[in-house]
């Protein structure tokens, strides 16, 4: 992520603006920009640790820490009592991964490489799990109108749903690890492409082809384990501080921009927290590695639905500010539509740029609708 690390310059700028109490909109913008490279560093550090610990533990680390930035932002928002922002960011993260990231990946990959193929067995499991997880976390919302007079019942139903989803997540991890054990779960390069390129190199050397082969080589980590842990600690601390500034200035900033906290939570916050991961997914698609690209997009959605959401519910209870899974009707419709359309375009094992454009169109229409929604629903 060297290209976005220059955004770290906004970290001291945000601190100075906050110290001087200058313009909440500027504080909001600079703290948001500072979170982007910090999230990218966490991702890189996690990859280094994964290389050191092996594929099984490494996969678990990626699963647990892949959404660290967003988890921190939402925890700060819970502490500030901004539950609408938290629920909107959960919805926005899932929508962003299923529609925006998959759409950009399929569009960019299709324009560069034409029709692309991937192993639909893994995608089938991830897509089905995503739909099941969304059904589980949406159940409290569907029964809310019947339980609304009893606030305790709504909280208990949310806790029960979170517990069930967390159990499903554990089962998913067990299944994934066992499947990795039997099928050698490693990130394999595209051997067909490499064989063709190698044959062409033997016939006629070509610097461009050699560069292409180098792109598919497994890169060795540039950090030691101690350095990775150090950078991860720095990034988590930095995100925590920037999240405080971001959440603290969101109310004033939204008023200046004419936006609602709901729109900020469902569109802006998820993009800020996951932009580094989004870039990796799109780059993988451009390099014709659609298995990796879709694994990132669908895997991130699963992490939000199966891990981040129930963890937030339980931690909020400990914090004395219970988070209930009471999503509004537009959110439920959007989540249902996104889960099914993303499954439909990915279950055939092929993708093209038109399918990517379809997903982006749906995301754009939803974003426009969310922009015009009133502050209180």
KOLLUM-710857 format. One record per residue: x, y negated, z negated of N, C-alpha, C in turn; residue in three letters. Coordinates in steps of 0.001 Angstrom, whole numbers, padded with zeros to 6 digits, always signed. Layout:
XYZXYZXYZAla...
This chain:
+000800+001215+000000+000000+000000+000000+000839-001274+000000Unk+002045-001268+000605+002864-002474+000545+002204-003692+001166Unk+001327-003498+002148+000732-004624+002846-000226-005428+001972Unk-000781-004804+000927-001721-005534+000084-001128-005896-001273Unk+000124-005481-001522+000708-005757-002834+001021-007238-003042Unk+001076-007982-001961+001306-009426-002119+000139-010098-002842Unk-001022-009411-002860-002177-009951-003574-001952-009989-005092Unk-000890-009322-005565-000549-009394-006989-000236-010824-007428Unk+000093-011677-006465+000360-013081-006781-000862-013760-007395Unk-002048-013211-007113-003262-013813-007660-003456-013494-009140Unk-002719-012533-009669-002857-012190-011087-002447-013357-011989Unk-001219-013899-011836-000876-015058-012669-001713-016292-012344Unk-002135-016410-011081-002974-017553-010710-004302-017493-011460Unk-004905-016307-011522-006170-016156-012236-006007-016464-013719Unk-004895-016013-014313-004647-016277-015732-004489-017770-015992Unk-003785-018453-015097-003583-019899-015256-004901-020661-015106Unk-005698-020272-014114-006994-020928-013911-007904-020736-015119Unk-007886-019536-015684-008723-019267-016856-008229-020050-018078Unk-006910-020114-018221-006331-020853-019352-006676-022340-019269Unk-006703-022854-018039-006999-024279-017834-008493-024551-017701Unk-009310-023483-017732-010764-023600-017598-011154-024347-016312Unk-010525-023931-015214-010771-024573-013917-011713-023713-013083Unk-012825-024223-012687-013740-023661-011687-013936-022141-011816Unk-015106-021743-012283-015426-020322-012459-015381-019544-011148Unk-015754-020202-010046-015716-019531-008752-014283-019163-008372Unk-013325-020066-008636-011915-019787-008341-011399-018655-009220Unk-011810-018632-010484-011392-017553-011387-011953-016221-010898Unk-013220-016228-010494-013857-015020-009988-013118-014498-008752Unk-012820-015381-007806-012177-014976-006550-010759-014461-006779Unk-009955-015185-007572-008561-014773-007779-008458-013484-008592Unk-009313-013320-009607-009276-012085-010399-009715-010892-009550Unk-010696-011108-008673-011141-010034-007779-010022-009624-006824Unk-009335-010609-006248-008233-010307-005327-007080-009613-006046Unk-006844-009950-007301-005754-009328-008061-006044-007868-008366Unk-007321-007502-008516-007686-006125-008829-007375-005189-007664Unk-007442-005682-006435-007259-004844-005258-005898-004140-005246Unk-004763-004856-005349-003480-004158-005345-003258-003320-006600Unk-003811-003746-007739-003673-002967-008974-004350-001608-008821Unk-005519-001589-008176-006195-000318-007910-005371+000546-006963Unk-004731-000087-005979-003879+000654-005054-002683+001279-005753Unk-002091+000573-006708-000946+001097-007452-001353+002314-008272Unk-002545+002263-008886-003026+003426-009635-003140+004638-008709Unk-003636+004412-007503-003753+005498-006541-002410+006087-006171Unk-001423+005224-005919-000089+005700-005566+000559+006439-006726Unk+000421+005902-007932+000998+006551-009109+000359+007916-009341Unk-000935+008014-009116-001633+009288-009279-001126+010316-008281Unk-000877+009871-007041-000341+010779-006027+001038+011298-006409Unk+001861+010431-006986+003200+010847-007424+003087+011899-008523Unk+002219+011638-009500+002029+012594-010591+001449+013908-010066Unk+000596+013822-009051+000019+015023-008464+001092+015875-007790Unk+002042+015215-007142+003149+015941-006514+004001+016658-007561Unk+004126+016045-008719+004959+016623-009781+004267+017783-010492Unk+002953+017714-010606+002227+018699-011407+001685+019863-010602Unk+001717+019773-009263+001177+020855-008448-000225+020543-007969Unk-000739+021329-007008-002014+021018-006370-003219+021083-007301Unk-003239+022009-008250-004423+022168-009106-004567+020993-010071Unk-003539+020778-010891-003596+019673-011846-003596+018350-011101Unk-002881+018304-009993-002857+017083-009194-004224+016718-008674Unk-004984+017726-008217-006342+017468-007767-007224+016950-008880Unk-007025+017484-010081-007801+017026-011231-007445+015586-011597Unk-006159+015252-011498-005728+013879-011769-006344+012908-010779Unk-006304+013280-009501-006905+012417-008476-008397+012244-008715Unk-009045+013340-009134-010475+013279-009393-010793+012367-010571Unk-009967+012436-011610-010251+011695-012838-009863+010225-012738Unk-008755+009938-012047-008223+008577-012024-008527+007828-010724Unk-009166+008509-009770-009417+007878-008485-010310+006646-008580Unk-011185+006635-009585-012096+005500-009746-011829+004742-011039Unk-010565+004733-011468-010200+004079-012729-010542+002591-012713Unk-010272+001934-011599-010520+000487-011516-011996+000176-011729Unk-012857+000910-011042-014281+000642-011175-014793+001016-012562Unk-014237+002071-013130-014642+002471-014477-014322+001376-015486Unk-013151+000772-015339-012755-000310-016249-013663-001521-016077Unk-013937-001891-014824-014796-003053-014559-016177-002851-015175Unk-016749-001661-014996-018089-001408-015515-018097-001338-017039Unk-017023-000824-017640-016957-000799-019107-016922-002221-019672Unk-016179-003091-019014-016141-004492-019440-017523-005130-019280Unk-018216-004783-018185-019554-005323-017962-020540-004817-019019Unk-020406-003553-019417-021257-003012-020480-020999-003757-021779Unk-019718-003994-022079-019365-004728-023294-019982-006122-023298Unk-020096-006724-022096-020691-008059-021979-022210-008015-021887Unk-022780-006808-021903-024231-006667-021862-024853-006841-020486Unk-024031-006779-019417-024549-006971-018065-024887-005617-017435Unk-025976-005008-017931-026365-003670-017494-026817-003644-016037Unk-027467-004724-015591-027901-004785-014193-026700-004720-013255Unk-025635-005405-013620-024413-005392-012829-023822-003991-012791Unk-023861-003287-013928-023296-001940-014013-024067-000975-013122Unk-025389-000956-013273-026203-000040-012461-026076-000356-010974Unk-026018-001640-010641-025869-002028-009235-024524-001576-008675Unk-023467-001656-009498-022140-001247-009026-022068+000265-008823Unk-022806+001036-009654-022873+002490-009453-023516+002787-008100Unk-024659+002155-007862-025347+002337-006579-024470+001884-005421Unk-023852+000709-005572-023032+000154-004500-021827+001006-004172Unk-021228+001634-005170-020063+002494-004925-020446+003708-004100Unk-021574+004320-004451-022019+005491-003695-022393+005097-002270Unk-023137+004006-002130-023517+003530-000790-022284+003156+000030Unk-021320+002476-000619-020124+002048+000090-019323+003212+000634Unk-019192+004283-000163-018428+005446+000291-019153+006225+001378Unk-020473+006412+001195-021231+007221+002148-021490+006503+003467Unk-021638+005183+003426-022002+004445+004636-020857+003593+005174Unk-020288+002739+004316-019246+001825+004784-017945+002549+005106Unk-017442+003342+004174-016145+004009+004382-016249+005087+005459Unk-017262+005957+005350-017431+006975+006391-017677+006333+007743Unk-018458+005257+007760-018743+004577+009021-017502+003978+009656Unk-016718+003251+008855-015478+002665+009379-014504+003742+009838Unk-014419+004836+009067-013492+005916+009411-013881+006570+010735Unk-015171+006902+010877-015617+007537+012119-015516+006588+013308Unk-015798+005301+013073-015707+004323+014158-014259+004149+014606Unk-013364+003886+013657-011958+003666+013996-011312+004932+014567Unk-011594+006073+013921-011024+007328+014408-011556+007706+015772Unk-012845+007469+016011-013434+007797+017299-012920+006917+018425Unk-012765+005625+018135-012234+004725+019157-010785+005066+019495Unk-010020+005543+018520-008600+005858+018746-008418+007256+019352Unk-009189+008230+018870-008919+009623+019241-010058+010316+019984Unk-011170+009617+020223-012305+010260+020865-013074+011115+019866Unk-013688+012196+020333-014439+013089+019442-013467+013809+018513Unk-013762+013769+017218-012891+014379+016221-013608+015528+015518Unk-012841+016536+015110-013406+017702+014443-012820+017838+013045Unk-013546+018559+012194-013089+018800+010829-013770+020065+010312Unk-013256+020581+009206-013796+021807+008617-015107+021484+007911Unk-016212+021921+008484-017506+021546+007928-017856+022335+006671Unk-017094+023404+006341-017382+024163+005120-017170+023301+003883Unk-016058+022566+003847-015805+021688+002709-016789+020522+002677Unk-017080+019958+003845-018007+018839+003923-019405+019277+003493Unk-019790+020491+003850-021103+021018+003495-021270+021063+001974Unk-020239+021548+001271-020301+021606-000195-020376+020217-000801Unk-019521+019311-000322-019495+017947-000869-020814+017217-000613Unk-021358+017361+000602-022599+016674+000938-023769+017205+000105Unk-023833+018525-000063-024902+019113-000871-024791+018684-002323Unk-023568+018692-002849-023349+018271-004229-023729+016811-004428Unk-023445+015989-003431-023794+014565-003527-025307+014388-003624Unk-026051+015101-002792-027516+015000-002827-028052+015485-004176Unk-027544+016609-004672-027993+017139-005958-027684+016173-007100Unk-026484+015588-007077-026090+014648-008129-026991+013418-008123Unk-027305+012912-006930-028161+011729-006833-029576+012025-007321Unk-030069+013232-007030-031389+013616-007539-031381+013609-009067Unk-030311+014155-009647-030218+014246-011110-030191+012873-011775Unk-029377+011948-011236-029267+010642-011886-030452+009729-011573Unk-031261+010104-010562-032434+009289-010230-033696+009738-010956Unk-033672+010925-011557-034862+011437-012245-035350+010490-013342Unk-034464+009949-014214-034966+009005-015230-035695+007807-014635Unk-035232+007329-013487-035887+006184-012843-037277+006544-012359Unk-037437+007766-011821-038731+008180-011284-039773+008370-012389Unk-039319+008738-013595-040241+008961-014708-040321+007755-015643Unk-039616+006689-015294-039546+005523-016176-040925+004903-016433Unk-041758+004818-015398-043062+004164-015560-043958+004905-016545Unk-043746+006204-016671-044555+006992-017601-044000+006935-019027Unk-042696+006656-019152-042053+006658-020463-041752+005268-020987Unk-042043+004227-020191-041624+002869-020512-042038+002397-021917Unk-043243+002710-022411-043578+002253-023762-042667+002849-024838Unk-042091+004016-024542-041220+004688-025495-039771+004517-025050Unk-039114+003466-025526-037751+003170-025113-036782+004276-025497Unk-037013+004899-026655-036142+005971-027118-036190+007161-026165Unk-037383+007450-025644-037527+008571-024709-036747+008311-023426Unk-036750+007062-022952-035999+006701-021741-034504+006900-021969Unk-034016+006475-023137-032596+006648-023464-032223+008122-023572Unk-033094+008899-024210-032811+010323-024367-032840+011045-023026Unk-033760+010660-022141-033809+011256-020808-032548+010916-020019Unk-032069+009672-020156-030833+009270-019479-029643+010079-020000Unk-029581+010263-021311-028505+011066-021903-028582+012512-021429Unk-029801+013054-021370-029958+014428-020903-029524+014591-019460Unk-029941+013636-018620-029552+013687-017204-028038+013555-017053Unk-027427+012656-017846-025975+012485-017799-025256+013765-018210Unk-025795+014435-019247-025196+015689-019696-025263+016767-018632Unk-026420+016883-017966-026580+017879-016904-025626+017598-015750Unk-025520+016327-015382-024626+015940-014274-023172+016241-014629Unk-022795+015987-015884-021419+016258-016306-021118+017748-016271Unk-022086+018579-016659-021919+020035-016561-021749+020443-015104Unk-022538+019828-014221-022428+020109-012787-021041+019734-012273Unk-020515+018621-012786-019167+018185-012394-018117+019214-012825Unk-018233+019729-014044-017296+020735-014540-017362+022000-013684Unk-018588+022419-013340-018753+023591-012477-018138+023348-011102Unk-018294+022131-010597-017718+021771-009301-016193+021839-009348Unk-015603+021353-010444-014144+021414-010592-013677+022867-010645Unk-014396+023704-011419-014025+025126-011521-014102+025800-010158Unk-015177+025516-009428-015331+026090-008092-014210+025646-007161Unk-013892+024353-007224-012855+023808-006346-011498+024431-006650Unk-011161+024555-007935-009874+025127-008315-009776+026597-007914Unk-010861+027351-008108-010850+028758-007702-010757+028891-006200Unk-011455+028015-005489-011404+028049-004036-010015+027699-003530Unk-009362+026730-004224-007988+026369-003865-007060+027554-004078Unk-007326+028333-005126-006473+029477-005449-006567+030550-004374Unk-007772+030744-003826-007967+031814-002849-007669+031383-001422Unk-007712+030076-001163-007518+029604+000213-006296+028718+000388Unk-005448+028638-000638-004246+027799-000570-004604+026361-000250Unk-005102+025673-001269-005642+024319-001107-004520+023314-000993Unk-003980+023171+000163-002905+022204+000398-003285+021304+001549Unk-002709+020140+001533-002971+019165+002596-002126+019529+003805Unk-002742+020239+004752-002004+020725+005907-002078+019725+007052Unk-000985+019530+007771-001037+018658+008934-001788+019322+010067Unk-002135+018570+011050-002845+019084+012208-001860+019895+013048Unk-001848+021249+012850-000838+022083+013490-001008+022129+014998Unk-002267+022064+015465-002485+022109+016905-001868+020892+017583Unk-002069+019737+016974-001484+018527+017536+000026+018594+017485Unk+000572+019056+016338+002022+019124+016186+002640+020091+017182Unk+001973+021252+017433+002517+022215+018383+002567+021624+019785Unk+001480+020917+020162+001460+020299+021493+002544+019243+021629Unk+002705+018430+020587+003723+017386+020639+005116+017985+020675Unk+005322+019081+019932+006639+019717+019912+006996+020274+021280Unk+005979+020885+021943+006225+021414+023286+006611+020291+024243Unk+005939+019144+024121+006242+018021+025008+007621+017458+024730Unk+008040+017489+023480+009368+016978+023137+010452+017858+023744Unk+010207+019200+023752+011192+020104+024342+011338+019849+025830Unk+010206+019531+026494+010267+019261+027928+010888+017902+028224Unk+010474+016899+027451+010942+015542+027726+010905+014734+026444Unk+012055+014376+025911+012065+013591+024674+011357+012262+024873Unk+010656+011858+023848+009907+010604+023892+009900+010005+022493Unk+010418+008796+022379+010503+008168+021061+009134+008002+020419Unk+008117+007689+021227+006780+007496+020677+006232+008791+020094Unk+006499+009912+020809+006024+011205+020313+006759+011578+019033Unk+008053+011290+018989+008822+011569+017776+008282+010786+016595Unk+007917+009534+016846+007320+008715+015780+006002+009317+015313Unk+005230+009853+016257+003946+010458+015892+004158+011660+014981Unk+005189+012472+015305+005483+013619+014461+005915+013195+013068Unk+006658+012118+012983+007112+011641+011676+005931+011222+010812Unk+004866+010716+011462+003675+010291+010696+003011+011460+009992Unk+003151+012665+010597+002491+013833+010024+003350+014558+008999Unk+004578+014132+008818+005435+014761+007826+004986+014380+006429Unk+005129+015317+005477+004767+015041+004093+005809+014123+003485Unk+005350+012989+002961+006255+012005+002397+006606+012376+000965Unk+007862+012231+000631+008278+012510-000737+008006+011287-001604Unk+007617+011499-002869+007322+010366-003744+008523+009453-003913Unk+008285+008164-003951+009373+007197-004106+009572+006826-005565Unk+008643+007230-006444+008758+006937-007859+009044+008212-008641Unk+009753+008058-009727+009899+009160-010663+008634+009244-011513Unk+008515+010315-012286+007335+010471-013140+007232+009331-014140Unk+008378+008954-014729+008375+007860-015707+007970+006549-015058Unk+008481+006298-013851+008114+005064-013151+006621+005052-012805Unk+006107+006203-012362+004687+006294-012021+003809+006013-013234Unk+004187+006591-014381+003429+006349-015605+003507+004881-016018Unk+004698+004285-015846+004871+002872-016181+004008+001972-015318Unk+004021+002210-013998+003211+001404-013081+001718+001616-013331Unk+001340+002853-013656-000061+003129-013936-000526+002382-015186Unk+000323+002385-016221-000016+001666-017453-000158+000172-017191Unk+000792-000378-016420+000734-001798-016062-000532-002118-015290Unk-000892-001260-014332-002060-001515-013492-003355-001439-014293Unk-003449-000444-015182-004664-000308-015993-004833-001523-016901Unk-003712-001964-017504-003773-003157-018359-004154-004394-017545Unk-003555-004507-016359-003863-005649-015494-005316-005665-015056Unk-005845-004484-014705-007248-004403-014290-008167-004755-015451Unk-007809-004305-016654-008628-004618-017826-008715-006126-018050Unk-007577-006815-017926-007558-008269-018124-008320-008974-017003Unk-008056-008571-015753-008738-009190-014623-010242-008921-014646Unk-010619-007728-015151-012040-007407-015246-012745-008319-016239Unk-012054-008634-017338-012601-009577-018320-012884-010923-017663Unk-011927-011396-016865-012106-012679-016183-013202-012592-015127Unk-013227-011467-014397-014214-011287-013332-015631-011293-013895Unk-015861-010465-014912-017196-010359-015502-017587-011662-016208Unk-016602-012290-016857-016883-013534-017563-017260-014678-016652Unk-016790-014640-015416-017063-015743-014486-018145-015408-013467Unk-018685-014177-013509-019600-013749-012462-020892-014557-012464Unk-021402-014899-013627-022662-015631-013701-022550-017011-013049Unk-021500-017757-013444-021302-019091-012871-020964-019014-011383Unk-020157-018017-011015-019750-017885-009617-020936-017557-008719Unk-021813-016672-009188-022980-016315-008380-023923-017499-008199Unk-024030-018323-009226-024876-019517-009108-024295-020494-008088Unk-022964-020645-008099-022319-021537-007121-022486-021027-005695Unk-022426-019690-005517-022513-019103-004184-023953-018846-003742Unk-024878-018996-004670-026269-018714-004344-026568-017232-004252Unk-025790-016428-004978-025978-014976-004983-026584-014533-006306Unk-027151-013334-006307-027678-012763-007539-026641-011803-008129Unk-026637-011607-009448-025736-010614-010051-025939-009227-009454Unk-027174-008927-009056-027466-007633-008437-026694-007469-007131Unk-026693-008505-006284-025972-008425-005007-024469-008304-005241Unk-023947-009060-006198-022519-008977-006519-022168-007566-006971Unk-023026-006975-007810-022756-005637-008316-022857-004567-007255Unk-023803-004682-006351-024037-003609-005392-023170-003713-004130Unk-022655-004893-003829-021852-005067-002617-020404-005461-002937Unk-020220-006525-003699-018877-007093-003873-018011-006281-004830Unk-018519-005957-006018-017714-005231-007012-017226-003876-006496Unk-018064-003043-005855-017564-001761-005344-016464-001913-004299Unk-016582-002910-003450-015541-003121-002431-014233-003514-003099Unk-014308-004375-004100-013106-004807-004822-012414-003622-005488Unk-013185-002788-006171-012600-001692-006928-012076-000556-006082Unk-012590-000413-004854-012238+000757-004039-011571+000425-002712Unk-011192-000832-002491-010694-001211-001170-009409-000462-000798Unk-008529-000207-001781-007291+000511-001485-007588+001928-001010Unk-008501+002589-001702-008898+003942-001322-009601+003942+000031Unk-010400+002910+000296-011089+002804+001578-010089+002715+002731Unk-009039+001940+002533-008030+001785+003581-007339+003110+003894Unk-007081+003913+002863-006448+005218+003060-007342+006115+003908Unk-008647+006094+003637-009588+006917+004393-009619+006515+005870Unk-009658+005225+006137-009689+004747+007524-008376+005069+008238Unk-007251+004884+007554-005952+005206+008148-005841+006689+008469Unk-006379+007542+007603-006352+008982+007859-007158+009327+009106Unk-008304+008668+009281-009133+008913+010466-008420+008467+011737Unk-007746+007332+011676-007008+006840+012843-005890+007815+013222Unk-005298+008473+012223-004248+009468+012471-004821+010844+012806Unk-006134+010896+013055-006826+012129+013433-006812+013177+012324Unk-006892+012718+011099-006959+013624+009948-008323+013438+009275Unk-009353+013874+009982-010718+013640+009518-011071+014448+008277Unk-010444+015607+008094-010695+016379+006878-010317+015569+005643Unk-009149+014929+005720-008691+014100+004607-009579+012869+004452Unk-009927+012247+005567-010734+011031+005534-012101+011284+004890Unk-012786+012346+005330-014102+012652+004776-014007+013149+003340Unk-012909+013818+003031-012707+014267+001651-012633+013074+000705Unk-011973+012001+001148-011869+010795+000326-013238+010127+000175Unk-013951+009963+001291-015241+009268+001259-016278+010025+000431Unk-016465+011314+000757-017443+012107+000028-016988+012391-001397Unk-015666+012627-001562-015131+012899-002894-015311+011720-003834Unk-015128+010513-003323-015317+009322-004151-016771+009165-004583Unk-017690+009459-003663-019111+009409-004013-019439+010415-005105Unk-018868+011608-004975-019088+012640-005992-018537+012213-007346Unk-017360+011584-007335-016760+011149-008594-017630+010113-009291Unk-018190+009197-008516-019064+008180-009110-020323+008821-009683Unk-020946+009704-008886-022212+010296-009308-022044+011324-010419Unk-021000+012159-010330-020847+013282-011261-019989+012974-012480Unk-019077+012002-012348-018138+011754-013443-018296+010361-014054Unk-018147+009333-013226-018171+007954-013740-019512+007627-014384Unk-020615+007944-013706-021940+007593-014235-022227+008227-015590Unk-022085+009563-015759-022339+010134-017094-021378+009652-018163Unk-020115+009423-017782-019141+008905-018754-019570+007530-019247Unk-020040+006675-018330-020514+005347-018721-021716+005441-019665Unk-022604+006387-019407-023781+006552-020262-023366+006913-021682Unk-022439+007858-021809-022015+008312-023145-021161+007254-023859Unk-020257+006596-023111-019419+005574-023745-020255+004379-024171Unk-021241+004021-023352-022107+002889-023719-022861+003174-025016Unk-023215+004429-025239-023887+004800-026488-022955+004600-027678Unk-021683+004980-027500-020692+004783-028558-020470+003301-028830Unk-020523+002489-027766-020329+001045-027895-021544+000345-028512Unk-022628+001089-028710-023834+000499-029288-024673-000276-028296Unk-024394-000092-026983-025166-000762-025928-025562+000273-024886Unk-026561+001106-025220-026924+002241-024359-027252+001827-022922Unk-026645+002526-021981-026913+002323-020559-027923+003375-020115Unk-029084+002952-019704-030096+003888-019214-030045+003943-017690Unk-030354+005120-017157-030318+005309-015704-031664+004899-015108Unk-031933+003614-015172-033180+003054-014658-032897+002213-013413Unk-032738+002884-012284-032487+002199-011031-033805+001707-010448Unk-033767+000548-009783-034996+000012-009206-035340+000733-007906Unk-036529+000478-007405-037022+001190-006229-036148+000993-004982Unk-035697-000235-004673-034805-000387-003514-033521+000429-003634Unk-032977+000521-004858-031776+001330-005052-032053+002809-004788Unk-033180+003309-005290-033533+004711-005090-033711+005031-003611Unk-034385+004137-002890-034594+004342-001454-033246+004342-000721Unk-032387+003391-001087-031083+003284-000424-030225+004518-000694Unk-030196+004991-001938-029405+006168-002285-029902+007406-001553Unk-031215+007563-001491-031789+008720-000792-031443+008680+000694Unk-031635+007519+001307-031347+007383+002740-029864+007625+003033Unk-028991+007049+002218-027548+007184+002448-027090+008627+002323Unk-027580+009329+001305-027139+010706+001099-027559+011608+002256Unk-028773+011422+002755-029252+012295+003817-028642+011949+005177Unk-028492+010659+005483-027929+010315+006791-026448+010670+006868Unk-025716+010523+005754-024304+010903+005755-024150+012405+005906Unk-025075+013175+005311-025041+014626+005469-025345+015016+006913Unk-026320+014368+007523-026715+014707+008889-025587+014483+009893Unk-024836+013391+009734-023795+013080+010715-022503+013860+010479Unk-022394+014545+009330-021128+015229+009030-021222+016753+009013Unk-022426+017308+008963-022557+018760+008817-022296+019543+010101Unk-022187+018864+011251-021922+019590+012497-020441+019821+012732Unk-019586+019271+011858-018148+019494+012003-017491+018615+013049Unk-018222+017639+013575-017683+016728+014584-018105+015300+014264Unk-017311+014349+014725-017661+012936+014545-017213+012149+015769Unk-017852+011005+015979-017471+010114+017072-017745+008678+016640Unk-017324+007744+017458-017432+006337+017068-018889+005870+016970Unk-019789+006480+017759-021196+006071+017701-021812+006430+016353Unk-021471+007607+015814-021976+007983+014496-021468+007019+013427Unk-020224+006597+013576-019683+005599+012660-020445+004292+012735Unk-020774+003872+013955-021543+002638+014135-022929+002767+013511Unk-023528+003965+013581-024841+004193+012964-024780+003983+011451Unk-023771+004567+010814-023632+004436+009364-023407+002976+008967Unk-022578+002270+009727-022316+000859+009433-023570+000009+009625Unk-024397+000372+010603-025646-000355+010833-026583-000218+009642Unk-026691+001003+009108-027537+001227+007938-027015+000428+006746Unk-025697+000448+006558-025107-000301+005442-025347-001802+005603Unk-025204-002289+006822-025432-003710+007074-026874-004120+006809Unk-027823-003289+007218-029241-003605+006984-029563-003591+005495Unk-029005-002610+004772-029228-002556+003328-028607-003766+002632Unk-027392-004131+003064-026729-005298+002476-027530-006567+002690Unk-028098-006723+003882-028916-007899+004180-030185-007907+003319Unk-030786-006731+003154-031996-006645+002322-031670-006962+000863Unk-030541-006451+000370-030149-006724-001019-029857-008207-001232Unk-029357-008866-000187-029046-010298-000294-030310-011121-000557Unk-031424-010702+000041-032657-011476-000090-033512-011048-001274Unk-033100-009999-001999-033882-009586-003159-033802-010646-004259Unk-034891-010876-004978-034859-011862-006065-033990-011403-007222Unk-033633-012318-008098-032748-012004-009211-033355-010990-010152Unk-034652-011065-010368-035321-010111-011261-036335-009309-010474Unk-036204-007966-010555-037108-007086-009793-038136-006483-010733Unk
